[in-house]
């Protein structure tokens, strides 16, 4: 999933899924001081002054996503967020576009497993315009019946497109088996049946319940002073609802670890489809961001499956010639995350590739990797992390996102130091602890073996 900035002329179609990003180290531009403030209504405001360009980003990150959705309302966060640009009590969709385009700005957003966001980028002299527009969308969206049905049609089309992607389908099946009781099993877009059944009243209630001051973080980054940013935020967001975070969100933080426990035995799920290749998604339960083992897992994952120098790529694709695509990832999550290995291969090689993936896992569990390999993995993590934060909008997003995840905005700077502390023994230890019983999902033709 990718966060996609959108020109307002095409907002309704372009506001799309947002990836839960990876970890690493911020670039020099991202290390400028950040201040945290709490407004009277409970809204946390983060301000980062940056003179790198004459722009300002204002980003609202909301504690809403599949993690807090009931199964029968799966997809409601994405649906509700997509409705915000379709009109407010004072602006039509065209007027929203005219407002932001009239100052040479951008409006975009995204929805991930643990969050949803909306942001504006404007020249700094138009800070007030951008702030007022964003507050209007988050406070006064109107959810017209016709617009709801148009957006429902768009959402259902995207769900069907995803279902037609065999790798995405394999990952969905893996997550459903890995998280049988936890809402992390649910896709960001939702299910066709749930999105088709959501009512306008449900969307409005979700919006009013979750898009509140205590349930969101406002992150402001760019060529703006702290006092100007706070003054503009205080004026624009004074009408934001002040109800406390939903009970379900507070309850989930207490019990979600019990809802995600490793399977007693290895699990395999297969789905036969008339496709040319076999697609494999293999998962292991892991830990939330901020957990003491997260940094070691991040390095372990980089060594295992990130990039063309990783063990999975070298052994399975380069040396073995067995896969078209192979790699691994560790999503950043507020709750129990997972290590995900993926591969695409010729159907005749399906079992062989699964076996090769498991062999690389066992090699990690059996012995600590060489120091030079671990150091190279750490450099890769830090470098990719820095690159992901070069963009001003990304800097604003990560600050608000880490605050919503519960580890604090300053985790963006703390994490690289944690990466530097990881040793080969740490990598082997977390491999033994977390890479135990796997959950495997395979989508391929009947000939897949």
C-alpha positions as CSV (number, residue, x, y, z in Angstrom):
1,X,0.0,0.0,0.0
2,X,1.2,3.5,-0.8
3,X,0.3,6.9,0.4
4,X,-0.7,9.0,-2.6
5,X,-0.8,12.8,-2.6
6,X,-3.6,14.0,-4.7
7,X,-4.3,17.1,-6.8
8,X,-7.7,18.3,-5.7
9,X,-9.1,18.2,-9.3
10,X,-9.0,14.4,-8.9
11,X,-9.4,14.0,-5.2
12,X,-12.4,11.7,-5.1
13,X,-10.5,9.1,-7.2
14,X,-7.0,9.7,-6.0
15,X,-7.3,9.6,-2.2
16,X,-6.2,6.0,-1.8
17,X,-4.6,3.5,0.6
18,X,-1.6,4.5,2.7
19,X,1.2,2.1,3.6
20,X,2.2,1.5,7.1
21,X,5.9,2.6,6.6
22,X,9.0,0.8,7.7
23,X,11.6,1.9,10.3
24,X,15.1,3.5,10.1
25,X,16.9,6.8,10.7
26,X,15.7,10.3,9.8
27,X,17.8,12.5,7.5
28,X,19.4,15.7,8.8
29,X,16.4,17.7,7.5
30,X,14.2,15.7,9.8
31,X,16.2,16.3,13.0
32,X,15.0,19.8,13.6
33,X,13.3,20.4,16.9
34,X,9.7,19.4,17.3
35,X,7.4,20.8,19.9
36,X,4.3,19.1,21.3
37,X,1.2,21.1,22.5
38,X,-2.2,20.2,23.9
39,X,-5.1,22.4,22.9
40,X,-8.1,23.0,25.2
41,X,-10.3,20.5,23.4
42,X,-7.8,17.7,23.7
43,X,-6.2,18.0,20.3
44,X,-2.4,17.2,20.3
45,X,-0.5,19.6,18.0
46,X,3.0,18.9,16.8
47,X,5.0,21.7,15.2
48,X,8.3,21.3,13.3
49,X,9.8,24.5,12.0
50,X,11.7,23.9,8.8
51,X,13.2,26.5,6.4
52,X,14.1,24.0,3.7
53,X,11.3,25.4,1.4
54,X,8.6,28.0,1.6
55,X,5.9,25.4,2.1
56,X,3.9,24.1,5.1
57,X,2.2,20.8,5.6
58,X,-0.8,20.4,7.9
59,X,-1.6,16.8,8.5
60,X,-4.3,15.2,10.7
61,X,-3.6,11.6,11.8
62,X,-6.7,9.9,13.3
63,X,-6.7,6.8,15.5
64,X,-9.1,4.9,13.1
65,X,-8.5,2.0,10.8
66,X,-9.3,-1.8,10.5
67,X,-7.8,-2.3,13.9
68,X,-10.7,-0.5,15.6
69,X,-13.4,-1.7,13.2
70,X,-16.0,-4.3,14.0
71,X,-16.0,-7.2,11.5
72,X,-19.5,-6.2,10.3
73,X,-18.3,-2.7,9.5
74,X,-15.0,-3.6,7.9
75,X,-13.9,-0.9,5.4
76,X,-15.8,1.9,7.2
77,X,-12.7,4.0,7.9
78,X,-11.6,4.1,4.3
79,X,-15.2,4.8,3.2
80,X,-15.7,7.6,5.7
81,X,-12.3,9.2,5.0
82,X,-12.9,9.1,1.2
83,X,-16.2,11.0,1.8
84,X,-14.6,14.0,3.4
85,X,-13.6,15.6,0.1
86,X,-17.0,15.2,-1.4
87,X,-18.5,18.2,0.4
88,X,-19.0,19.9,3.7
89,X,-21.8,22.1,5.1
90,X,-20.2,25.1,3.5
91,X,-18.3,23.8,0.4
92,X,-19.1,21.5,-2.5
93,X,-16.5,19.1,-3.8
94,X,-15.8,21.7,-6.6
95,X,-15.4,24.5,-4.0
96,X,-13.0,22.3,-2.0
97,X,-10.9,21.9,-5.1
98,X,-11.1,25.6,-5.9
99,X,-10.0,26.6,-2.4
100,X,-6.8,24.6,-2.4
101,X,-6.0,25.0,-6.0
102,X,-6.5,28.7,-5.7
103,X,-3.5,29.0,-3.4
104,X,-1.4,26.5,-5.4
105,X,-1.8,23.8,-2.8
106,X,-2.4,20.0,-2.6
107,X,-4.8,17.9,-0.6
108,X,-4.2,14.2,0.0
109,X,-4.6,11.5,2.6
110,X,-4.4,7.8,3.3
111,X,-5.8,5.0,5.4
112,X,-3.7,2.2,6.9
113,X,-4.3,-0.6,9.4
114,X,-3.9,1.6,12.4
115,X,-4.7,5.1,11.2
116,X,-6.4,7.4,8.7
117,X,-5.0,10.7,7.6
118,X,-5.8,13.9,5.7
119,X,-3.3,16.6,4.8
120,X,-2.9,19.9,3.0
121,X,0.3,21.4,1.5
122,X,0.3,25.1,0.8
123,X,2.8,27.9,0.4
124,X,3.5,29.1,3.9
125,X,1.8,32.5,3.4
126,X,-1.5,30.6,2.9
127,X,-1.2,28.7,6.2
128,X,-4.6,30.0,7.4
129,X,-6.4,28.9,4.2
130,X,-5.0,25.4,4.5
131,X,-5.7,25.1,8.2
132,X,-9.3,26.3,7.8
133,X,-10.0,23.9,4.9
134,X,-8.6,20.9,6.7
135,X,-10.7,21.8,9.8
136,X,-13.8,22.1,7.7
137,X,-13.3,18.6,6.2
138,X,-12.7,17.1,9.6
139,X,-15.6,18.9,11.3
140,X,-18.4,19.5,8.8
141,X,-18.4,16.7,6.2
142,X,-22.0,16.3,5.0
143,X,-22.2,12.7,3.5
144,X,-24.8,13.5,0.8
145,X,-26.8,10.3,-0.1
146,X,-25.8,10.5,-3.8
147,X,-22.1,11.0,-2.9
148,X,-22.2,8.0,-0.5
149,X,-23.5,5.8,-3.3
150,X,-20.9,7.0,-5.8
151,X,-18.1,6.4,-3.3
152,X,-19.5,3.0,-2.4
153,X,-19.3,2.0,-6.1
154,X,-15.7,3.2,-6.3
155,X,-14.8,1.3,-3.1
156,X,-16.5,-2.0,-4.3
157,X,-14.6,-1.7,-7.6
158,X,-11.3,-1.4,-5.7
159,X,-12.2,-4.4,-3.5
160,X,-12.9,-6.5,-6.6
161,X,-9.6,-5.4,-8.2
162,X,-7.7,-6.4,-5.1
163,X,-9.4,-9.8,-5.1
164,X,-8.1,-10.3,-8.7
165,X,-4.5,-9.8,-7.6
166,X,-3.2,-13.3,-6.6
167,X,-0.4,-12.0,-4.3
168,X,-2.8,-9.7,-2.5
169,X,-5.3,-12.5,-2.2
170,X,-2.6,-14.8,-0.8
171,X,-1.6,-12.1,1.8
172,X,-5.3,-11.6,2.8
173,X,-5.7,-15.3,3.3
174,X,-2.5,-15.5,5.4
175,X,-3.6,-12.6,7.6
176,X,-7.0,-14.2,8.1
177,X,-5.4,-17.4,9.3
178,X,-2.6,-15.6,11.3
179,X,-5.1,-13.4,13.1
180,X,-8.3,-15.5,13.6
181,X,-9.5,-13.4,16.5
182,X,-7.8,-10.0,16.0
183,X,-9.1,-7.3,13.6
184,X,-5.7,-7.2,11.9
185,X,-7.2,-9.9,9.8
186,X,-9.4,-7.3,8.1
187,X,-8.4,-5.5,4.9
188,X,-8.2,-1.7,4.7
189,X,-10.8,-1.5,1.9
190,X,-13.1,-3.9,3.8
191,X,-15.1,-6.8,2.3
192,X,-17.5,-6.5,-0.5
193,X,-20.4,-7.6,1.7
194,X,-19.7,-5.2,4.5
195,X,-19.0,-2.1,2.3
196,X,-22.2,-2.9,0.3
197,X,-24.2,-2.9,3.5
198,X,-22.8,0.2,5.2
199,X,-25.5,2.9,5.6
200,X,-25.1,6.7,5.5
201,X,-26.1,6.8,9.2
202,X,-23.3,4.4,10.1
203,X,-20.7,6.5,8.2
204,X,-21.9,9.7,9.9
205,X,-21.8,8.0,13.4
206,X,-18.3,6.7,12.7
207,X,-17.2,10.1,11.6
208,X,-18.6,11.8,14.6
209,X,-17.2,9.2,17.0
210,X,-13.7,8.8,15.7
211,X,-12.9,12.2,14.1
212,X,-12.6,14.0,17.4
213,X,-9.9,16.2,19.1
214,X,-8.8,13.6,21.6
215,X,-8.6,10.9,18.9
216,X,-6.4,12.7,16.5
217,X,-3.0,14.4,16.2
218,X,-2.4,17.5,14.1
219,X,1.1,17.7,12.7
220,X,2.4,20.9,11.2
221,X,5.8,21.0,9.4
222,X,7.4,23.6,7.3
223,X,8.2,27.3,7.0
224,X,6.1,28.5,9.9
225,X,6.8,29.7,13.4
226,X,5.5,27.7,16.4
227,X,3.3,30.7,17.5
228,X,1.8,31.2,14.1
229,X,1.0,27.4,13.7
230,X,-0.6,27.2,17.2
231,X,-2.6,30.4,16.6
232,X,-3.9,29.2,13.3
233,X,-4.7,25.7,14.7
234,X,-6.5,27.1,17.7
235,X,-8.8,29.3,15.5
236,X,-9.5,26.7,12.8
237,X,-10.1,23.7,15.1
238,X,-12.1,25.3,17.9
239,X,-15.2,23.6,16.6
240,X,-13.8,20.1,16.5
241,X,-15.8,17.6,18.5
242,X,-14.4,16.8,21.9
243,X,-15.8,13.4,22.8
244,X,-13.2,11.0,24.3
245,X,-11.7,8.2,22.2
246,X,-14.2,5.4,21.5
247,X,-14.6,2.7,24.1
248,X,-13.6,0.0,21.6
249,X,-10.3,1.6,21.0
250,X,-9.5,1.9,24.7
251,X,-10.6,-1.7,25.3
252,X,-8.6,-3.1,22.4
253,X,-5.3,-1.8,23.8
254,X,-5.9,-3.9,26.9
255,X,-6.8,-7.2,25.3
256,X,-5.3,-7.4,21.8
257,X,-2.2,-9.3,22.8
258,X,-4.5,-12.1,23.9
259,X,-6.3,-11.9,20.6
260,X,-3.1,-12.6,18.7
261,X,-1.4,-15.7,19.9
262,X,0.9,-18.0,17.8
263,X,-0.8,-21.1,16.4
264,X,0.0,-24.4,18.1
265,X,1.0,-26.0,14.8
266,X,2.0,-24.8,11.3
267,X,-1.0,-23.7,9.2
268,X,-1.4,-23.9,5.4
269,X,-4.2,-22.4,3.3
270,X,-4.5,-22.9,-0.4
271,X,-6.8,-21.4,-3.0
272,X,-7.0,-22.6,-6.6
273,X,-7.2,-20.0,-9.3
274,X,-6.7,-20.1,-13.1
275,X,-3.5,-18.0,-12.9
276,X,-0.1,-18.6,-14.5
277,X,2.0,-18.5,-11.3
278,X,1.8,-19.6,-7.7
279,X,1.9,-16.8,-5.1
280,X,3.0,-17.5,-1.6
281,X,2.5,-15.5,1.6
282,X,4.1,-16.8,4.7
283,X,3.7,-15.2,8.1
284,X,4.8,-15.3,11.7
285,X,3.4,-13.2,14.6
286,X,5.7,-10.5,15.9
287,X,5.5,-7.5,18.2
288,X,4.2,-3.9,18.3
289,X,6.3,-1.0,17.4
290,X,8.2,0.2,20.5
291,X,8.6,-3.3,21.9
292,X,12.1,-4.1,23.1
293,X,12.5,-6.7,20.4
294,X,11.2,-4.5,17.5
295,X,14.6,-3.1,16.4
296,X,16.2,-6.5,16.4
297,X,13.3,-7.9,14.3
298,X,13.7,-5.0,11.9
299,X,17.3,-5.8,11.4
300,X,16.6,-9.5,11.1
301,X,13.9,-8.8,8.5
302,X,16.3,-6.6,6.4
303,X,18.9,-9.4,6.5
304,X,16.3,-12.0,5.6
305,X,14.4,-10.4,2.8
306,X,14.9,-6.7,2.0
307,X,16.6,-5.9,-1.2
308,X,18.7,-7.8,-3.7
309,X,21.5,-8.6,-1.2
310,X,19.1,-10.3,1.3
311,X,19.3,-14.0,2.0
312,X,15.9,-14.8,0.4
313,X,16.7,-13.0,-2.8
314,X,20.3,-14.4,-3.2
315,X,19.4,-18.0,-2.3
316,X,16.0,-18.4,-3.9
317,X,16.1,-16.1,-6.9
318,X,19.8,-15.5,-7.8
319,X,21.3,-18.9,-7.0
320,X,18.3,-21.1,-7.2
321,X,16.4,-19.4,-10.0
322,X,13.2,-20.6,-8.4
323,X,11.1,-17.3,-8.0
324,X,10.1,-14.3,-10.0
325,X,9.7,-12.3,-6.8
326,X,10.8,-12.9,-3.3
327,X,11.3,-10.9,-0.1
328,X,10.0,-10.1,3.4
329,X,8.6,-7.2,5.4
330,X,7.8,-6.2,9.0
331,X,4.9,-3.8,9.1
332,X,4.8,-1.2,11.8
333,X,1.8,-1.8,14.0
334,X,0.3,-0.4,17.2
335,X,-0.7,-4.0,18.1
336,X,1.0,-7.4,17.4
337,X,2.7,-7.1,14.0
338,X,4.0,-9.9,11.8
339,X,6.9,-11.0,9.7
340,X,5.7,-11.6,6.1
341,X,7.6,-13.5,3.5
342,X,6.3,-13.5,-0.1
343,X,7.2,-15.2,-3.3
344,X,5.9,-15.7,-6.8
345,X,7.0,-18.8,-8.7
346,X,6.2,-21.4,-11.4
347,X,3.5,-23.7,-10.1
348,X,5.8,-26.7,-10.4
349,X,8.2,-25.1,-7.9
350,X,5.6,-24.1,-5.3
351,X,6.6,-26.6,-2.6
352,X,10.3,-26.2,-3.4
353,X,10.1,-22.4,-2.9
354,X,8.2,-22.8,0.4
355,X,10.8,-25.2,1.5
356,X,13.6,-22.9,0.5
357,X,12.0,-20.0,2.4
358,X,11.6,-22.1,5.5
359,X,15.3,-23.2,5.2
360,X,16.4,-19.6,5.3
361,X,14.3,-19.1,8.4
362,X,15.9,-22.1,10.0
363,X,19.3,-20.9,9.1
364,X,18.7,-17.7,11.0
365,X,17.4,-19.6,14.0
366,X,20.3,-22.0,14.0
367,X,23.2,-19.6,14.3
368,X,23.9,-15.9,14.7
369,X,24.7,-14.2,11.4
370,X,28.2,-12.8,10.7
371,X,28.8,-9.4,12.2
372,X,29.5,-7.8,8.7
373,X,26.2,-9.1,7.4
374,X,24.3,-7.6,10.4
375,X,26.1,-4.3,10.0
376,X,25.2,-4.1,6.3
377,X,21.6,-4.8,7.2
378,X,21.6,-2.0,9.8
379,X,23.1,0.4,7.3
380,X,20.3,-0.5,4.9
381,X,17.6,0.0,7.4
382,X,19.0,3.4,8.4
383,X,19.5,4.5,4.8
384,X,16.0,3.6,3.6
385,X,14.5,5.2,6.6
386,X,16.3,8.5,5.8
387,X,15.2,8.4,2.2
388,X,11.6,7.9,3.3
389,X,11.7,11.2,5.2
390,X,13.2,13.5,2.6
391,X,9.7,14.8,1.7
392,X,8.2,17.4,4.0
393,X,4.8,15.7,4.0
394,X,6.4,12.4,5.0
395,X,8.1,14.2,7.9
396,X,4.8,15.6,9.1
397,X,3.1,12.3,8.7
398,X,5.6,10.2,10.6
399,X,5.5,12.6,13.6
400,X,1.7,12.3,13.9
401,X,1.7,8.6,13.1
402,X,4.1,7.6,15.8
403,X,2.2,9.8,18.3
404,X,-1.1,8.0,17.3
405,X,0.7,4.6,17.6
406,X,1.4,5.4,21.2
407,X,5.3,5.5,21.1
408,X,5.5,9.3,20.9
409,X,6.6,11.6,18.0
410,X,10.2,11.4,19.2
411,X,10.4,7.7,18.3
412,X,11.3,8.9,14.9
413,X,14.7,9.9,16.3
414,X,15.0,7.3,19.0
415,X,14.6,4.3,16.7
416,X,17.9,4.7,14.7
417,X,19.8,4.6,18.0
418,X,18.0,1.3,18.8
419,X,19.0,-0.1,15.5
420,X,22.7,0.7,16.2
421,X,22.6,-1.4,19.3
422,X,21.4,-4.6,17.6
423,X,24.0,-7.4,17.6
424,X,24.2,-10.7,15.7
425,X,23.2,-12.5,18.9
426,X,20.1,-10.3,19.1
427,X,19.1,-11.3,15.5
428,X,19.5,-15.0,16.3
429,X,17.6,-14.6,19.6
430,X,14.5,-12.9,18.0
431,X,14.6,-15.4,15.1
432,X,14.4,-18.3,17.5
433,X,11.7,-16.6,19.5
434,X,9.4,-15.4,16.8
435,X,10.1,-17.5,13.7
436,X,8.5,-20.6,15.0
437,X,5.3,-22.0,13.6
438,X,4.5,-20.5,10.3
439,X,1.2,-19.7,8.6
440,X,1.3,-20.2,4.8
441,X,-1.2,-19.2,2.1
442,X,-0.8,-20.2,-1.5
443,X,-2.9,-19.0,-4.4
444,X,-2.2,-20.7,-7.7
445,X,-3.5,-23.0,-10.4
446,X,-4.5,-26.6,-9.7
447,X,-1.1,-27.7,-11.0
448,X,0.7,-26.0,-8.2
449,X,2.8,-28.5,-6.3
